[in-house]
Amino acid sequence: MREPTRPLPSLVPLPHGGWEVNSYMSSAEYTIRGLGLMPPNSIIPVIVVPGVMGTNLRAKRKPRLGRLPDERNAKVAPGEPVWRPPNGMRDGAFAASDWDSHSPRDRQLLFDAPTLEVDDGGAVVIPDADDGYLLTEQEVRARGWGEVHADSYGKLLLALQRRLNQTFEFDDGKKKRSIKQHWKEVIDCDPKKWGLREFEPLTEPHLENHAKHYFPVYSVGYCWLDDCEKSSRRLEQRILEIIDSWKQTKRSCEQVILVTHSMGGLVARACAKRIPDKIAGVIHGVMPVLGAPAAYRRLAFGTESSSPSNNPLENLVANGLAKVLGNTTQKTTPVLAVSPGALELLPNQRYPQPWLHVRILKSLKPVAAPTHSVKDDIIRYKTVPYDVLHLPNGKVSNPYDLYRDTSSWYRLIDPSIADPAGKYKRFKRGITEAIENAIATAEKFHDALGSFYHPNTYAFYGDDRNKLSFGQISLVAHQQGASATAFTAANIASARFIGRTARGQRRVLVENKTELQFEPEPQDARGDGTVPHQSGEADLTSKVKKAFATQGYDHQSSYNDDDMVMLTLRLIVKIVQGSP
């Protein structure tokens, strides 16, 4: 039996190619030896790229004066946190109460992109000693773990760092090498959990090739309000810096592996298009390939607070999240309407059309006298749907033209509520110009990105009927009784917006005589609760090495799902098989 050991901090690479470990002096009676694990000299960094709102943000520590736009945040002092998503139920309850009290003006001034930068001081998951491997808080913060939301990515970062770098162990009983338990679990994982009938088996020779490399795990955040192209430049800079830092210690380090979540997939694809040779492979999780109608819903009507596929507890959480993100269009519009990053999540040029529908529900006249049966009364007042408008359509096929339309009642953006702080009043065309510029930037990004993927890409997406998402947006109004107006596509399209109800419904006047009140219908499509399956899968089957239609998780927590973590580990091993 081996003698007992105590874990030492991870070894520090030295400029001449050696390794250094820091320990402490102990008394002669203390005979337990320190164990430091020396990694291989072939380095393949793994970089986690978070999704929208998954990066912590703060007011710039050193805002430049005399700049246009102004880099000084009007609500908080330099260096103060602006966005740190809540961690845990208790933190979430406090955050819901706090953010619900923030006015539209407060939100606009806080989430002012030119005044913000990535905040690396967020909560981090500090790994305990595990089989001799130890990471310090200083080390994980240097790798960017504090830049991202701990609840969404902490488990993934920790699992990758531990498991990728511990492949084999010595079996005292059998007196030979054996595969670590966490890799045995990956080997034994049923491919059906990854949406497949079968998948190439993971073998010991595969793991031997994998174990020739050291996989330091990093995360790289970005300001998710900014254009994904700009965010991809920050990712590119960090990739080159990380590779160079290992080369300076005389290690072999030529490429990184990117593991992305949601919007981070768009950022990573834009980056990979410029430096494909610096990237060994990419794993995309729940990426909105073609955008998501949920982005339209949240900007036009506020964040949804429930879903027909949720249980009561999940709806309680959703209601709290809606308060944080903004549960009315008055709260979401001042932030999202001028943020290219947010607009790049809208259904883009390649999303299946039409996806925006206007529907009137007509209640038929009672056909019999009232009864005491609720069921009979429901039948008596039968409701018949009448579809009158479908967008984008032949006349307006470009969705960005739909977004630029700020006059129609079904518009995405209402300029009258987009600038409550009066930030754009000094400009010639005011808030309208800022909105148009942001939409043009989003359109340009998707035009340039097109259907590009790194040649060594894998992707998984949600295809779960128990996690309903907005596959389409249906704006519905109820017509009670007879109407003097015959509704047509023409008069509904030209109807006049006259206000909002207390519930956020849009009040619309048709032919200046009949009022209808429109609101969005609930989620309708299989997905992950945010991205519908048709956007998650899109053209993946023809553009990537393998696409996985998966179930059992919601969008934000996809990397907290054990099966998705095992799939990620399995795909990293597959990617490195071609590495020298």
C-alpha positions as CSV (number, residue, x, y, z in Angstrom):
1,M,0.0,0.0,0.0
2,R,1.2,3.5,-0.8
3,E,2.2,5.8,2.0
4,P,-0.2,8.6,2.8
5,T,0.4,12.0,1.1
6,R,-0.9,15.5,1.4
7,P,-1.8,17.6,-1.7
8,L,0.4,20.4,-2.7
9,P,-0.7,23.4,-4.8
10,S,-0.5,22.9,-8.5
11,L,3.0,23.3,-10.0
12,V,4.0,26.6,-11.4
13,P,5.8,26.6,-14.8
14,L,9.2,28.3,-14.8
15,P,10.7,30.2,-17.7
16,H,13.5,27.7,-18.3
17,G,11.0,24.8,-18.7
18,G,11.0,23.4,-15.2
19,W,8.2,23.3,-12.6
20,E,8.1,24.8,-9.1
21,V,5.9,23.9,-6.2
22,N,5.5,25.8,-2.9
23,S,5.2,23.9,0.3
24,Y,6.0,24.7,4.0
25,M,8.4,23.5,6.6
26,S,7.1,21.0,9.2
27,S,8.4,19.3,12.3
28,A,10.4,16.1,12.1
29,E,7.5,14.2,13.6
30,Y,5.2,15.2,10.7
31,T,6.2,12.5,8.2
32,I,3.3,12.8,5.6
33,R,4.9,13.7,2.3
34,G,3.6,16.4,0.0
35,L,2.4,15.2,-3.4
36,G,2.7,17.6,-6.3
37,L,1.4,16.4,-9.7
38,M,3.7,17.4,-12.6
39,P,1.7,18.0,-15.8
40,P,2.9,17.1,-19.3
41,N,4.8,19.8,-21.2
42,S,2.3,19.7,-24.1
43,I,-0.4,22.3,-23.2
44,I,-3.9,22.6,-24.7
45,P,-5.8,25.3,-22.9
46,V,-9.5,24.9,-22.6
47,I,-11.5,28.2,-22.7
48,V,-15.1,28.5,-21.6
49,V,-17.0,31.3,-23.4
50,P,-20.2,32.2,-21.5
51,G,-23.6,33.2,-22.8
52,V,-25.5,36.5,-22.7
53,M,-25.6,38.0,-19.2
54,G,-23.2,35.2,-18.1
55,T,-20.3,37.7,-17.7
56,N,-20.0,39.9,-14.7
57,L,-19.7,43.6,-15.6
58,R,-18.5,46.7,-13.7
59,A,-18.1,50.4,-14.3
60,K,-14.8,51.0,-16.0
61,R,-12.0,51.5,-13.4
62,K,-10.3,54.1,-15.6
63,P,-12.9,55.8,-17.7
64,R,-11.2,58.0,-20.3
65,L,-12.3,61.6,-20.1
66,G,-13.4,63.7,-23.0
67,R,-14.5,60.7,-25.0
68,L,-17.7,60.4,-27.0
69,P,-19.6,58.5,-25.9
70,D,-18.8,59.3,-22.3
71,E,-17.1,56.4,-20.5
72,R,-18.2,57.5,-17.0
73,N,-21.1,55.5,-15.6
74,A,-23.8,57.8,-14.3
75,K,-25.0,55.5,-11.5
76,V,-22.0,53.9,-9.9
77,A,-18.4,54.8,-9.1
78,P,-15.5,53.5,-11.2
79,G,-14.8,49.9,-10.5
80,E,-18.2,49.2,-8.8
81,P,-20.1,46.1,-9.9
82,V,-23.0,46.7,-12.2
83,W,-24.0,43.1,-13.1
84,R,-23.3,40.0,-11.0
85,P,-26.0,37.4,-11.6
86,P,-27.4,35.9,-8.4
87,N,-26.0,32.6,-7.1
88,G,-28.5,30.3,-5.4
89,M,-32.2,30.6,-4.5
90,R,-31.7,32.9,-1.5
91,D,-29.4,35.3,-3.5
92,G,-32.0,35.1,-6.4
93,A,-34.8,36.1,-4.1
94,F,-32.9,39.2,-2.9
95,A,-31.9,40.0,-6.5
96,A,-35.5,39.8,-7.7
97,S,-36.6,42.3,-5.1
98,D,-33.7,44.6,-5.7
99,W,-33.9,44.7,-9.5
100,D,-37.7,45.0,-9.5
101,S,-37.2,48.4,-7.8
102,H,-34.9,49.7,-10.5
103,S,-36.7,52.1,-12.8
104,P,-36.3,52.1,-16.6
105,R,-34.1,55.2,-16.2
106,D,-31.9,53.4,-13.6
107,R,-31.5,50.4,-15.9
108,Q,-30.5,52.6,-18.9
109,L,-27.9,54.4,-16.9
110,L,-26.5,51.3,-15.3
111,F,-26.3,49.2,-18.5
112,D,-24.5,51.8,-20.5
113,A,-22.2,49.7,-22.6
114,P,-19.4,52.3,-23.3
115,T,-19.0,52.8,-19.5
116,L,-18.7,49.0,-18.7
117,E,-15.9,46.4,-18.7
118,V,-15.6,42.8,-17.7
119,D,-15.6,42.3,-13.9
120,D,-13.2,39.6,-12.8
121,G,-14.2,39.9,-9.1
122,G,-17.3,37.7,-9.1
123,A,-17.8,34.5,-7.0
124,V,-15.6,31.5,-7.9
125,V,-15.9,27.8,-7.1
126,I,-12.7,26.9,-5.3
127,P,-11.8,23.2,-5.7
128,D,-11.0,21.2,-2.7
129,A,-8.0,18.9,-2.7
130,D,-8.9,15.9,-4.8
131,D,-6.5,13.0,-5.3
132,G,-3.5,15.2,-4.8
133,Y,-4.6,18.0,-7.2
134,L,-5.1,21.4,-5.6
135,L,-6.0,24.8,-7.2
136,T,-5.8,28.1,-5.3
137,E,-8.3,31.0,-5.5
138,Q,-5.4,33.1,-6.9
139,E,-4.8,30.7,-9.7
140,V,-8.5,30.3,-10.8
141,R,-9.0,34.0,-10.7
142,A,-5.9,34.5,-12.9
143,R,-7.6,32.1,-15.3
144,G,-10.7,34.3,-15.5
145,W,-13.1,32.1,-13.4
146,G,-14.3,35.2,-11.6
147,E,-15.4,36.8,-14.9
148,V,-18.4,34.5,-15.3
149,H,-21.5,33.5,-13.4
150,A,-20.5,30.9,-10.8
151,D,-23.9,29.2,-10.7
152,S,-23.9,28.7,-14.5
153,Y,-20.3,27.8,-15.1
154,G,-18.6,27.0,-11.8
155,K,-19.5,23.3,-12.0
156,L,-18.3,23.0,-15.6
157,L,-15.0,24.8,-14.9
158,L,-14.2,22.7,-11.9
159,A,-15.2,19.4,-13.7
160,L,-13.0,20.2,-16.7
161,Q,-10.0,21.2,-14.6
162,R,-10.1,18.1,-12.4
163,R,-11.2,15.5,-14.8
164,L,-9.3,16.4,-17.9
165,N,-6.0,16.4,-16.0
166,Q,-6.6,13.2,-14.0
167,T,-7.0,10.3,-16.4
168,F,-5.3,7.3,-14.8
169,E,-4.4,6.1,-11.3
170,F,-2.4,3.2,-9.7
171,D,-4.5,0.3,-8.5
172,D,-2.9,-1.0,-5.3
173,G,-4.9,-4.2,-5.4
174,K,-4.1,-5.1,-9.0
175,K,-0.7,-3.5,-9.0
176,K,-1.3,-1.8,-12.3
177,R,-2.7,1.3,-13.9
178,S,-6.4,1.8,-14.0
179,I,-8.7,4.4,-15.5
180,K,-10.1,7.1,-13.1
181,Q,-13.7,6.6,-12.0
182,H,-14.9,9.8,-13.7
183,W,-13.6,8.6,-17.0
184,K,-15.2,5.2,-16.5
185,E,-18.5,7.0,-16.1
186,V,-17.9,8.8,-19.4
187,I,-17.1,5.5,-21.1
188,D,-20.3,3.9,-19.7
189,C,-22.6,6.8,-20.4
190,D,-25.5,5.7,-22.6
191,P,-25.4,7.6,-25.9
192,K,-29.2,8.0,-25.7
193,K,-28.6,10.6,-23.1
194,W,-26.8,12.6,-25.8
195,G,-29.6,12.0,-28.4
196,L,-27.9,9.2,-30.2
197,R,-28.5,5.5,-30.6
198,E,-24.8,4.8,-30.7
199,F,-21.5,6.8,-30.6
200,E,-17.9,5.8,-31.2
201,P,-16.8,4.1,-28.0
202,L,-14.2,5.8,-25.8
203,T,-11.2,3.5,-25.4
204,E,-8.1,3.3,-23.2
205,P,-5.9,4.2,-26.2
206,H,-8.0,7.3,-26.7
207,L,-7.4,8.3,-23.1
208,E,-3.7,7.5,-23.4
209,N,-3.4,10.1,-26.2
210,H,-5.4,12.5,-24.2
211,A,-3.2,12.1,-21.1
212,K,-0.1,13.3,-23.1
213,H,-1.4,16.9,-22.7
214,Y,-2.1,19.3,-19.9
215,F,-5.4,21.1,-20.0
216,P,-5.4,24.3,-18.0
217,V,-9.0,25.6,-17.9
218,Y,-9.8,29.3,-18.4
219,S,-12.9,31.4,-18.9
220,V,-13.1,34.5,-21.0
221,G,-16.0,36.9,-20.5
222,Y,-17.1,39.9,-22.6
223,C,-19.5,42.8,-22.5
224,W,-22.6,41.1,-23.8
225,L,-24.3,44.4,-24.7
226,D,-21.6,45.0,-27.3
227,D,-21.5,43.7,-30.9
228,C,-20.4,40.0,-30.9
229,E,-17.7,41.0,-33.4
230,K,-16.2,43.3,-30.8
231,S,-16.5,40.7,-28.1
232,S,-14.8,38.2,-30.4
233,R,-11.8,40.5,-30.6
234,R,-11.4,40.3,-26.8
235,L,-11.6,36.5,-27.0
236,E,-9.0,36.5,-29.8
237,Q,-6.6,38.7,-27.7
238,R,-7.0,36.4,-24.7
239,I,-6.4,33.2,-26.8
240,L,-3.1,34.7,-28.2
241,E,-2.1,35.9,-24.7
242,I,-2.7,32.4,-23.1
243,I,-0.8,30.6,-25.8
244,D,2.1,33.0,-25.6
245,S,2.2,32.7,-21.8
246,W,2.8,29.0,-22.0
247,K,5.3,29.4,-24.8
248,Q,7.3,31.8,-22.7
249,T,7.8,28.9,-20.2
250,K,9.2,26.7,-23.0
251,R,6.1,24.6,-23.2
252,S,4.5,23.3,-26.4
253,C,1.3,25.3,-26.8
254,E,-0.1,26.0,-30.3
255,Q,-3.9,25.7,-30.0
256,V,-6.8,26.0,-27.6
257,I,-10.2,24.3,-27.3
258,L,-13.3,26.5,-27.0
259,V,-16.3,25.4,-25.0
260,T,-19.2,27.8,-25.6
261,H,-22.6,28.5,-24.1
262,S,-25.5,30.2,-26.0
263,M,-24.4,33.7,-27.3
264,G,-20.8,32.7,-26.6
265,G,-21.1,30.4,-29.6
266,L,-21.6,33.4,-31.9
267,V,-18.6,35.2,-30.3
268,A,-16.4,32.1,-30.7
269,R,-17.5,31.5,-34.3
270,A,-16.6,35.1,-35.3
271,C,-13.2,34.7,-33.5
272,A,-12.5,31.3,-35.1
273,K,-13.2,32.7,-38.6
274,R,-10.1,34.9,-38.1
275,I,-7.7,32.6,-36.3
276,P,-8.9,29.0,-37.1
277,D,-5.3,27.7,-36.9
278,K,-5.1,28.7,-33.2
279,I,-8.1,26.6,-32.3
280,A,-8.0,22.8,-32.1
281,G,-11.7,22.4,-31.9
282,V,-15.0,24.0,-30.6
283,I,-17.9,22.6,-28.6
284,H,-21.0,24.7,-28.8
285,G,-23.8,24.3,-26.2
286,V,-27.4,25.6,-26.8
287,M,-26.3,28.2,-29.3
288,P,-29.1,30.3,-30.9
289,V,-27.8,29.6,-34.4
290,L,-30.6,31.5,-36.2
291,G,-31.6,33.6,-33.2
292,A,-34.5,33.2,-30.8
293,P,-38.0,34.7,-30.9
294,A,-37.7,34.9,-27.1
295,A,-35.5,37.9,-27.7
296,Y,-38.3,39.6,-29.6
297,R,-40.8,38.8,-26.8
298,R,-38.5,40.1,-24.1
299,L,-37.8,43.4,-25.9
300,A,-41.3,44.0,-27.1
301,F,-43.3,42.8,-24.1
302,G,-40.9,42.2,-21.2
303,T,-39.4,39.0,-19.9
304,E,-41.9,36.1,-19.6
305,S,-42.6,35.0,-16.0
306,S,-44.0,31.5,-16.7
307,S,-44.1,28.6,-19.1
308,P,-46.8,26.0,-19.7
309,S,-44.0,23.3,-19.3
310,N,-42.9,24.6,-15.9
311,N,-43.9,23.2,-12.5
312,P,-45.0,25.7,-9.8
313,L,-41.4,26.0,-8.4
314,E,-40.0,26.6,-11.8
315,N,-42.6,29.3,-12.5
316,L,-41.7,30.9,-9.2
317,V,-38.0,31.0,-10.3
318,A,-39.1,32.3,-13.7
319,N,-41.1,35.1,-12.1
320,G,-38.1,36.1,-10.1
321,L,-35.8,36.1,-13.1
322,A,-38.3,38.2,-15.0
323,K,-38.1,40.8,-12.3
324,V,-34.3,40.8,-12.6
325,L,-34.2,41.0,-16.4
326,G,-37.2,43.3,-16.7
327,N,-40.8,42.1,-16.8
328,T,-42.1,45.0,-18.9
329,T,-41.1,46.5,-22.2
330,Q,-40.6,49.8,-20.4
331,K,-37.8,48.1,-18.4
332,T,-36.2,46.1,-21.2
333,T,-36.3,48.6,-24.1
334,P,-34.0,51.3,-22.7
335,V,-31.2,48.7,-22.4
336,L,-31.8,46.2,-25.3
337,A,-32.9,48.6,-28.0
338,V,-29.5,50.2,-28.4
339,S,-27.4,47.1,-27.6
340,P,-26.1,45.3,-30.7
341,G,-25.2,42.2,-28.7
342,A,-28.8,41.8,-27.5
343,L,-30.2,42.5,-31.0
344,E,-27.9,39.8,-32.5
345,L,-30.0,37.2,-30.6
346,L,-33.2,38.1,-32.5
347,P,-34.3,35.8,-35.3
348,N,-31.8,36.6,-38.1
349,Q,-32.0,36.4,-41.9
350,R,-32.0,32.6,-41.9
351,Y,-34.7,31.9,-39.3
352,P,-37.7,30.1,-40.8
353,Q,-40.3,32.6,-41.9
354,P,-42.9,33.8,-41.0
355,W,-42.4,33.6,-37.3
356,L,-44.4,36.7,-36.1
357,H,-48.2,36.1,-36.3
358,V,-51.2,38.2,-35.5
359,R,-54.3,36.3,-34.4
360,I,-57.8,37.2,-33.3
361,L,-59.8,34.8,-31.2
362,K,-63.5,35.2,-31.9
363,S,-66.0,34.1,-29.2
364,L,-69.0,32.6,-30.9
365,K,-72.5,33.5,-29.8
366,P,-74.1,31.2,-27.2
367,V,-76.1,28.5,-29.0
368,A,-78.2,27.5,-26.0
369,A,-79.4,28.7,-22.6
370,P,-76.9,28.7,-19.7
371,T,-76.5,25.5,-17.7
372,H,-75.0,24.7,-14.4
373,S,-72.2,22.7,-16.2
374,V,-68.9,24.5,-16.6
375,K,-68.0,22.1,-19.4
376,D,-71.2,22.9,-21.3
377,D,-70.7,26.7,-20.9
378,I,-67.2,26.4,-22.3
379,I,-68.7,24.7,-25.4
380,R,-71.4,27.3,-25.6
381,Y,-68.8,30.1,-25.8
382,K,-66.5,28.3,-28.2
383,T,-63.5,30.4,-29.4
384,V,-62.4,30.3,-33.0
385,P,-58.9,31.6,-34.0
386,Y,-58.6,33.8,-37.0
387,D,-55.0,34.4,-38.4
388,V,-54.8,37.8,-40.1
389,L,-51.1,38.7,-40.4
390,H,-47.8,36.8,-40.8
391,L,-44.3,38.4,-40.7
392,P,-41.7,38.6,-42.1
393,N,-43.4,38.0,-45.4
394,G,-42.9,38.6,-49.1
395,K,-43.2,42.4,-48.8
396,V,-40.9,42.6,-45.7
397,S,-38.7,39.5,-45.9
398,N,-35.7,41.0,-44.2
399,P,-36.3,40.7,-40.5
400,Y,-34.0,43.7,-39.8
401,D,-36.5,45.9,-41.9
402,L,-39.1,44.6,-39.5
403,Y,-37.0,45.6,-36.5
404,R,-36.3,49.1,-38.1
405,D,-40.0,49.7,-38.3
406,T,-40.8,51.8,-35.2
407,S,-44.2,53.1,-36.3
408,S,-46.4,50.0,-36.7
409,W,-48.3,48.8,-33.6
410,Y,-46.6,45.4,-33.7
411,R,-43.1,47.1,-33.7
412,L,-40.2,45.6,-31.8
413,I,-39.0,48.9,-30.4
414,D,-41.0,51.9,-29.2
415,P,-38.7,54.9,-29.3
416,S,-40.9,56.8,-26.9
417,I,-39.8,54.6,-24.0
418,A,-36.3,53.9,-25.2
419,D,-34.5,56.9,-23.6
420,P,-36.0,57.6,-20.2
421,A,-32.7,59.2,-19.0
422,G,-32.6,61.6,-21.9
423,K,-29.2,60.4,-22.9
424,Y,-29.7,60.9,-26.6
425,K,-31.6,64.2,-26.6
426,R,-28.6,66.2,-27.6
427,F,-28.2,64.3,-30.8
428,K,-29.8,65.5,-34.0
429,R,-32.0,62.4,-34.5
430,G,-32.1,61.4,-30.9
431,I,-32.8,57.9,-29.8
432,T,-34.0,56.9,-33.3
433,E,-30.4,57.2,-34.7
434,A,-29.0,55.1,-31.8
435,I,-31.6,52.3,-32.4
436,E,-31.0,52.3,-36.2
437,N,-27.2,52.1,-35.7
438,A,-27.6,49.1,-33.3
439,I,-29.9,47.3,-35.6
440,A,-27.5,47.9,-38.6
441,T,-24.6,46.6,-36.5
442,A,-26.5,43.4,-35.7
443,E,-27.5,42.9,-39.3
444,K,-23.9,43.4,-40.5
445,F,-22.6,40.8,-37.9
446,H,-24.9,38.1,-39.1
447,D,-24.2,38.9,-42.8
448,A,-20.5,38.6,-42.2
449,L,-20.7,35.4,-40.0
450,G,-23.1,33.6,-42.3
451,S,-23.0,29.9,-41.8
452,F,-19.3,29.7,-40.9
453,Y,-18.1,27.1,-38.3
454,H,-14.6,26.0,-37.3
455,P,-13.9,22.8,-39.3
456,N,-13.5,20.8,-36.0
457,T,-16.8,21.7,-34.4
458,Y,-19.3,19.7,-32.3
459,A,-22.6,21.1,-30.9
460,F,-25.5,20.1,-28.7
461,Y,-28.9,21.7,-28.4
462,G,-32.2,21.3,-26.5
463,D,-34.9,19.4,-28.2
464,D,-37.2,18.8,-25.2
465,R,-41.0,19.0,-25.3
466,N,-40.9,19.5,-21.5
467,K,-38.8,22.7,-22.0
468,L,-41.0,24.7,-24.3
469,S,-39.5,27.7,-26.0
470,F,-40.8,30.4,-28.3
471,G,-40.5,28.9,-31.8
472,Q,-42.8,31.7,-33.0
473,I,-44.4,34.8,-31.6
474,S,-48.2,34.9,-31.8
475,L,-49.9,38.2,-30.8
476,V,-53.4,37.4,-29.8
477,A,-56.5,39.5,-29.1
478,H,-59.9,38.4,-28.0
479,Q,-63.0,39.6,-29.8
480,Q,-66.0,39.4,-27.6
481,G,-69.3,39.3,-29.5
482,A,-70.1,40.8,-32.8
483,S,-67.9,43.6,-34.3
484,A,-68.8,46.3,-36.8
485,T,-65.4,45.8,-38.3
486,A,-64.4,43.0,-40.7
487,F,-60.8,42.3,-39.8
488,T,-58.4,41.9,-42.7
489,A,-54.6,41.7,-43.1
490,A,-54.7,45.3,-44.4
491,N,-56.7,47.0,-41.6
492,I,-54.9,45.0,-38.9
493,A,-51.5,46.0,-40.3
494,S,-52.5,49.7,-40.5
495,A,-54.2,49.8,-37.1
496,R,-53.2,52.5,-34.7
497,F,-51.4,51.9,-31.4
498,I,-53.2,53.8,-28.6
499,G,-51.5,52.6,-25.4
500,R,-50.9,49.7,-23.1
501,T,-53.0,48.0,-20.5
502,A,-51.8,47.4,-16.9
503,R,-51.0,43.9,-18.0
504,G,-48.8,45.1,-20.8
505,Q,-51.2,44.3,-23.6
506,R,-51.0,46.5,-26.7
507,R,-54.2,48.5,-27.2
508,V,-54.8,48.8,-31.0
509,L,-57.6,50.8,-32.7
510,V,-58.7,49.3,-36.0
511,E,-60.3,51.7,-38.6
512,N,-60.6,54.2,-35.8
513,K,-63.6,52.4,-34.2
514,T,-62.8,49.0,-32.9
515,E,-60.3,48.4,-30.1
516,L,-58.3,45.2,-29.7
517,Q,-55.8,44.3,-27.0
518,F,-52.9,42.1,-28.1
519,E,-50.6,40.0,-26.0
520,P,-48.1,37.2,-26.8
521,E,-49.2,33.6,-26.5
522,P,-47.1,31.2,-24.3
523,Q,-44.1,29.2,-25.5
524,D,-45.0,26.7,-28.2
525,A,-41.9,24.7,-29.4
526,R,-39.6,22.0,-28.3
527,G,-36.3,23.4,-27.0
528,D,-34.5,24.3,-23.8
529,G,-36.9,26.9,-22.5
530,T,-35.2,29.7,-24.4
531,V,-33.8,28.5,-27.8
532,P,-36.3,26.5,-29.9
533,H,-35.0,23.3,-31.5
534,Q,-35.3,24.8,-35.0
535,S,-32.7,27.4,-34.1
536,G,-30.5,25.1,-32.0
537,E,-30.2,22.5,-34.8
538,A,-30.5,24.8,-37.8
539,D,-27.8,23.8,-40.3
540,L,-25.6,22.0,-37.8
541,T,-26.0,18.6,-39.3
542,S,-24.3,19.7,-42.5
543,K,-21.8,22.2,-41.0
544,V,-20.3,20.5,-37.9
545,K,-18.7,17.1,-37.2
546,K,-21.6,16.0,-35.0
547,A,-24.8,17.6,-33.6
548,F,-26.6,16.2,-30.5
549,A,-30.3,16.7,-29.9
550,T,-30.5,16.5,-26.1
551,Q,-33.1,16.8,-23.3
552,G,-33.4,17.3,-19.6
553,Y,-32.1,20.7,-18.8
554,D,-33.0,24.4,-19.2
555,H,-31.0,26.8,-21.3
556,Q,-29.0,28.7,-18.6
557,S,-28.2,25.5,-16.6
558,S,-27.2,23.3,-19.5
559,Y,-23.7,22.9,-18.3
560,N,-24.9,22.0,-14.8
561,D,-26.4,18.8,-16.3
562,D,-24.1,15.8,-15.6
563,D,-24.8,14.2,-19.0
564,M,-23.8,17.4,-20.9
565,V,-20.6,17.7,-18.8
566,M,-19.8,14.1,-19.7
567,L,-20.5,14.8,-23.4
568,T,-18.2,17.8,-23.2
569,L,-15.4,15.7,-21.7
570,R,-16.0,13.0,-24.3
571,L,-15.8,15.5,-27.2
572,I,-12.6,17.1,-25.9
573,V,-10.9,13.7,-25.9
574,K,-12.2,13.3,-29.5
575,I,-10.8,16.7,-30.5
576,V,-7.3,16.0,-29.2
577,Q,-6.9,12.7,-30.9
578,G,-5.4,14.6,-33.9
579,S,-3.0,16.6,-31.7
580,P,0.7,15.7,-31.8
